[in-house]
Amino acid sequence: MKTLQFKNGDKLPIIGLGTWKSKPGEVFKAVLWAIESGYRHIDCAAIYDNEKEVGKALEEAMKSNIVRREELFITSKLWNSNHRLEDVQPALTQTLQDLRLDYLDLYLIHWPISFKPGVGFAQTREEFYTYSDVPLRQTWQGMEQCVKADLTRHIGVSNFNISKLKEIIGNAKITPEMNQIELHPFLPQNKLVDFCKKNNILVTAYSPLGSGDRAASIKKPDEPSLMEHPVIEQLASAKGASPAQILIAFSIHRDIAVIPKSVNKERIAQNLASIDISLDEEDMKSLSQIGTNYRFVDGSFFTGVKSPYVLKDLWETE
Ligand SMILES: NC(=O)c1ccc[n+]([C@@H]2O[C@H](COP(=O)([O-])OP(=O)(O)OC[C@H]3O[C@@H](n4cnc5c(N)ncnc54)[C@H](OP(=O)(O)O)[C@@H]3O)[C@@H](O)[C@H]2O)c1
């Protein structure tokens, strides 16, 4: 498996298994199938509400000697309600307990959005904190403490744009080593990826297949289809691959880690086999010229009249 390398030499397998929306009852099998078929990188988060079941699968895989802990790369994410300095380490401790692990390989700030403690999804203005209540720098200090306490090997962020990354870098003892962002041919994120590469920040592509299984409440009715786009379909048929494999290969070709979610045994294996799809410069050119510009996970569920946050503060203008 191709890997990306952290500054200290630790390696991140470029394909990982996504677990958002993987339901209890499904995710145990999905994680085991993934590990059995060769995945060594699993992407988790406290808010996915399935870490306990992921933990059972990790334990099962290690107990049955399919894999050793040091061969796995496990990522999880700090939820928005635990951004205060004193809440970061306890949140990670809970995640470790749920995942049945002593340490994580990578812990990320999930979103640059802050809720009051105990809030799952803020619905009223009172349930949010603003950046003056809880500056991102404060949350990052908590993340640094987690490294010092040996609870995680690496720390990073998710859904951070360039200005928010600069704010963290300018005040950090440990600079972020990862930015996990939505990325695919409808949202290639060239500017943000360039910035990350120049600043030694690795990138992970989320929703690489267009996140088709999101709840209707967070989907727009007229969303374009990534997997059915003619350029993707043509490339897939020319290479004897599936559209999903072309989309996964798109990130791999750019040295960007990619975490497709699946709970289906065949698709889990098929996604891993994307490592064998080679795209040449012509293929990459046609993918980069698709022209459709679309963000599937647009964060609008964190904004609006009842929120102190606005969308234009979240995203990079391409
Ligand atoms: N940091 C963040 O804020 C953030 C946001 C979104 C996602 N993520 C992470 O990124 C992961 C992936 O993103 P995502 O879950 O939004 O969506 P995704 O991986 O783009 O798409 C998942 C959908 O594609 C289907 N699928 C998987 N493999 C397929 C294949 N080979 N052929 C056809 N369909 C296939 C899945 O169905 P089946 O399961 O039935 O196969 C599911 O419906 C998440 O699970 C999560 O770990 C992070």
PDBQT file of the ligand as one rigid body, heavy atoms in Angstrom, charges set to zero:
ROOT
HETATM    1  N1  LIG A 401     -14.071  15.489   8.503  1.00  0.00    +0.000 N 
HETATM    2  C1  LIG A 401     -15.322  15.626   8.108  1.00  0.00    +0.000 C 
HETATM    3  O1  LIG A 401     -15.997  16.633   8.389  1.00  0.00    +0.000 OA
HETATM    4  C2  LIG A 401     -15.933  14.542   7.264  1.00  0.00    +0.000 A 
HETATM    5  C3  LIG A 401     -17.089  14.817   6.533  1.00  0.00    +0.000 A 
HETATM    6  C4  LIG A 401     -17.599  13.795   5.726  1.00  0.00    +0.000 A 
HETATM    7  C5  LIG A 401     -16.967  12.563   5.674  1.00  0.00    +0.000 A 
HETATM    8  N2  LIG A 401     -15.856  12.321   6.433  1.00  0.00    +0.000 N 
HETATM    9  C6  LIG A 401     -15.171  10.997   6.421  1.00  0.00    +0.000 C 
HETATM   10  O2  LIG A 401     -15.027  10.586   5.053  1.00  0.00    +0.000 OA
HETATM   11  C7  LIG A 401     -15.663   9.331   4.868  1.00  0.00    +0.000 C 
HETATM   12  C8  LIG A 401     -16.183   9.185   3.438  1.00  0.00    +0.000 C 
HETATM   13  O3  LIG A 401     -17.117  10.186   3.121  1.00  0.00    +0.000 OA
HETATM   14  P1  LIG A 401     -18.710   9.949   3.077  1.00  0.00    +0.000 P 
HETATM   15  O4  LIG A 401     -19.087   8.874   4.032  1.00  0.00    +0.000 OA
HETATM   16  O5  LIG A 401     -19.316  11.284   3.249  1.00  0.00    +0.000 OA
HETATM   17  O6  LIG A 401     -19.038   9.506   1.606  1.00  0.00    +0.000 OA
HETATM   18  P2  LIG A 401     -18.350   8.719   0.390  1.00  0.00    +0.000 P 
HETATM   19  O7  LIG A 401     -17.288   7.816   0.868  1.00  0.00    +0.000 OA
HETATM   20  O8  LIG A 401     -18.076   9.739  -0.636  1.00  0.00    +0.000 OA
HETATM   21  O9  LIG A 401     -19.601   7.882  -0.135  1.00  0.00    +0.000 OA
HETATM   22  C9  LIG A 401     -20.209   6.870   0.613  1.00  0.00    +0.000 C 
HETATM   23  C10 LIG A 401     -21.320   6.274  -0.239  1.00  0.00    +0.000 C 
HETATM   24  O10 LIG A 401     -20.764   5.633  -1.392  1.00  0.00    +0.000 OA
HETATM   25  C11 LIG A 401     -21.192   4.259  -1.430  1.00  0.00    +0.000 C 
HETATM   26  N3  LIG A 401     -20.068   3.479  -1.983  1.00  0.00    +0.000 N 
HETATM   27  C12 LIG A 401     -18.918   3.123  -1.364  1.00  0.00    +0.000 A 
HETATM   28  N4  LIG A 401     -18.109   2.458  -2.197  1.00  0.00    +0.000 NA
HETATM   29  C13 LIG A 401     -18.757   2.362  -3.382  1.00  0.00    +0.000 A 
HETATM   30  C14 LIG A 401     -18.446   1.785  -4.622  1.00  0.00    +0.000 A 
HETATM   31  N5  LIG A 401     -17.284   1.156  -4.827  1.00  0.00    +0.000 N 
HETATM   32  N6  LIG A 401     -19.369   1.863  -5.628  1.00  0.00    +0.000 NA
HETATM   33  C15 LIG A 401     -20.547   2.490  -5.434  1.00  0.00    +0.000 A 
HETATM   34  N7  LIG A 401     -20.895   3.081  -4.271  1.00  0.00    +0.000 NA
HETATM   35  C16 LIG A 401     -20.014   3.008  -3.247  1.00  0.00    +0.000 A 
HETATM   36  C17 LIG A 401     -21.527   3.913   0.012  1.00  0.00    +0.000 C 
HETATM   37  O11 LIG A 401     -22.489   2.880   0.073  1.00  0.00    +0.000 OA
HETATM   38  P3  LIG A 401     -22.230   1.465   0.845  1.00  0.00    +0.000 P 
HETATM   39  O12 LIG A 401     -21.781   1.779   2.233  1.00  0.00    +0.000 OA
HETATM   40  O13 LIG A 401     -23.551   0.803   0.777  1.00  0.00    +0.000 OA
HETATM   41  O14 LIG A 401     -21.164   0.758   0.034  1.00  0.00    +0.000 OA
HETATM   42  C18 LIG A 401     -22.137   5.224   0.474  1.00  0.00    +0.000 C 
HETATM   43  O15 LIG A 401     -23.462   5.341   0.060  1.00  0.00    +0.000 OA
HETATM   44  C19 LIG A 401     -16.750   9.341   5.948  1.00  0.00    +0.000 C 
HETATM   45  O16 LIG A 401     -17.344   8.077   6.149  1.00  0.00    +0.000 OA
HETATM   46  C20 LIG A 401     -15.980   9.907   7.114  1.00  0.00    +0.000 C 
HETATM   47  O17 LIG A 401     -15.153   8.902   7.696  1.00  0.00    +0.000 OA
HETATM   48  C21 LIG A 401     -15.314  13.307   7.216  1.00  0.00    +0.000 A 
ENDROOT
TORSDOF 0
